Amino acid sequence: MSLPHAILTALLEKPSSGLELTRRFDRSIGYFWSATHQQIYRELGRLEESGLIRALPSEGPVRGQKKEYEVLPAGSGELARWVGEAQDPKPVRDPLLLRIRAAAVVGPQGLAAELRRHLELHRAQLAVYEGIEERDFPAGRESDEDRLRRVVLHAGTGLETFWLRWLEEALAEVEGMAGETGRQGRQGRQGRQGRQGRQA
């Protein structure tokens, strides 16, 4: 249910067309909730049918003109209801964690290079967030809206900092296994296979 509420939030901040919403998702909202162009247009139709948003009256010929949408009182009420709704935390489901678990069984061949690649990606993302902080939240901007937006941004910088710290730890572990990894992995698998054969 989060995509419609992300769209309601964006439209309350500024009435927009579907194309403008897509660009705003790419530039800002997408940092914490992503959506494709098709998903946004599909959800706009559902929200309009539900009476939560409406297309603004057109000032000129409708043909070829982008429809802009605004939130109706029912949409504002739905968003306020959702803000106060209880929701449990989502478990982390990152394929990289599963790959490391799998490496414990088959060996970490190629894993160090992938961990280094992830490190660079997270460093780049952290730099983006730090740039947003410097650009959009200079000293003195202390409105309620800015304070809450900055809290969301700090979630991003905090997560990137965590991933950098964890990836450095994981990379040190994998690199520390180099040399003994192949032999130990083979011996471990052979031992398990031998035990399974005797049990059979």
C-alpha positions in Angstrom: 0.0 0.0 0.0 3.0 2.4 0.1 3.1 3.5 -3.5 -0.3 5.3 -3.4 0.7 7.0 -0.2 4.0 8.1 -1.8 2.0 9.6 -4.7 -0.4 11.3 -2.3 2.5 12.8 -0.4 4.1 14.1 -3.6 0.9 15.6 -4.9 0.2 17.3 -1.6 3.6 18.9 -1.8 2.9 20.0 -5.4 0.2 19.2 -7.9 1.9 17.3 -10.8 1.4 15.4 -14.0 2.3 11.7 -14.3 5.5 12.7 -16.1 6.4 15.2 -13.4 5.8 12.6 -10.7 8.1 10.2 -12.5 10.8 12.8 -12.6 10.3 13.6 -8.9 10.5 9.9 -8.0 13.8 9.7 -9.9 15.2 12.7 -8.2 14.1 12.4 -4.6 11.3 10.1 -3.5 13.0 7.2 -5.4 15.8 7.3 -2.8 13.5 5.6 -0.3 10.5 4.3 -2.5 11.0 3.6 -6.2 8.4 3.2 -8.9 8.3 2.9 -12.6 6.6 5.3 -15.0 3.9 2.6 -15.7 3.3 1.9 -12.0 2.8 5.6 -11.3 0.3 6.1 -14.1 -1.6 3.0 -13.1 -1.8 4.2 -9.5 -2.9 7.7 -10.5 -5.9 6.1 -12.3 -6.8 4.0 -9.2 -6.5 7.0 -6.9 -8.7 9.1 -9.2 -11.3 6.3 -9.4 -11.3 6.1 -5.6 -12.0 9.8 -5.2 -8.7 10.5 -3.5 -7.3 12.8 -6.3 -8.7 14.6 -9.3 -7.3 16.0 -12.5 -7.1 19.8 -12.5 -9.3 21.6 -15.0 -7.4 22.2 -18.2 -6.8 25.8 -19.3 -6.6 25.0 -23.0 -7.3 22.1 -25.4 -7.1 18.8 -23.7 -5.6 16.9 -26.6 -1.8 16.4 -26.2 -1.8 18.3 -22.9 -0.5 16.5 -19.7 -3.1 16.1 -17.0 -2.1 17.5 -13.6 -3.5 16.0 -10.5 -4.2 17.4 -7.0 -5.3 15.6 -3.8 -8.9 15.8 -2.6 -9.9 16.1 1.1 -10.5 12.3 1.1 -7.0 11.8 -0.1 -5.5 14.0 2.6 -7.6 12.1 5.2 -6.4 8.7 3.9 -2.7 9.9 4.1 -3.2 11.2 7.6 -4.8 7.9 8.6 -1.9 5.9 7.1 0.8 8.0 8.8 -0.6 7.0 12.2 -1.1 3.3 11.3 0.9 0.6 13.0 3.2 -1.4 10.8 5.9 -3.9 11.7 9.5 -3.5 10.4 10.3 -5.3 7.2 13.0 -7.9 7.3 16.2 -7.3 5.3 16.2 -9.4 2.1 19.4 -8.5 0.3 20.7 -11.1 -2.2 24.3 -10.3 -1.2 23.6 -11.7 2.3 22.3 -14.9 0.8 25.3 -15.1 -1.5 27.7 -14.9 1.5 25.7 -17.6 3.2 26.0 -19.7 0.1 29.8 -19.0 -0.1 30.1 -20.7 3.3 29.0 -23.9 1.5 30.7 -23.7 -1.9 33.5 -21.2 -1.2 33.9 -17.5 -1.8 35.3 -17.5 -5.4 34.7 -14.1 -6.9 33.0 -12.8 -3.8 35.8 -10.3 -2.8 35.4 -8.5 -6.2 31.7 -8.2 -5.7 32.1 -6.9 -2.2 34.5 -4.2 -3.5 32.0 -3.2 -6.2 29.3 -2.8 -3.6 31.6 -0.7 -1.4 32.1 1.7 -4.3 28.4 1.9 -5.0 27.6 2.6 -1.4 30.3 5.2 -1.2 28.9 7.0 -4.2 25.3 6.9 -2.7 26.6 8.3 0.6 28.2 11.1 -1.3 24.9 11.8 -3.1 23.0 12.0 0.3 25.7 14.3 1.7 25.4 16.5 -1.3 21.6 16.7 -0.8 22.1 17.6 2.9 24.5 20.5 2.0 22.3 21.8 -0.9 18.8 21.4 0.6 19.3 21.9 4.3 21.6 24.8 5.0 21.9 26.2 8.5 18.7 28.1 9.6 16.2 25.9 7.7 14.2 24.6 10.7 10.6 24.4 9.6 8.6 21.3 10.7 8.6 20.1 7.0 12.3 20.5 6.6 13.1 18.8 9.9 11.0 15.8 9.0 12.5 15.6 5.4 16.0 15.8 7.0 15.1 12.9 9.3 14.3 10.8 6.2 17.6 11.8 4.6 19.5 10.9 7.7 18.0 7.4 7.5 19.6 7.2 4.0 23.0 8.4 5.2 22.8 6.1 8.3 22.1 3.1 6.2 24.9 3.8 3.7 27.3 4.3 6.6 26.2 1.0 8.1 26.7 -0.8 4.7 30.1 0.7 4.3 31.2 -0.5 7.7 29.7 -3.9 7.3 31.1 -4.4 3.8 34.6 -3.5 5.0 34.3 -6.1 7.7 32.9 -8.7 5.3 35.7 -8.0 2.7 38.4 -8.3 5.4 36.9 -11.7 6.4 36.8 -13.0 2.8 40.3 -11.7 1.9 41.6 -13.3 5.1 40.3 -16.7 3.9 42.3 -16.4 0.6 44.7 -19.3 0.2 43.1 -21.7 2.6 39.6 -21.3 1.3 39.7 -23.7 -1.6 41.4 -26.5 0.4 39.2 -26.1 3.4 36.0 -25.9 1.3 36.9 -29.1 -0.5 37.8 -30.9 2.7 34.6 -29.8 4.4 32.5 -30.9 1.5 34.3 -34.3 1.2 33.9 -34.8 4.9 30.2 -34.1 4.8 29.8 -36.4 1.7 31.7 -39.2 3.5 29.5 -38.9 6.6 26.3 -38.9 4.5 27.6 -42.0 2.6 28.2 -43.9 5.8 24.8 -42.9 7.1 23.2 -44.2 4.0 
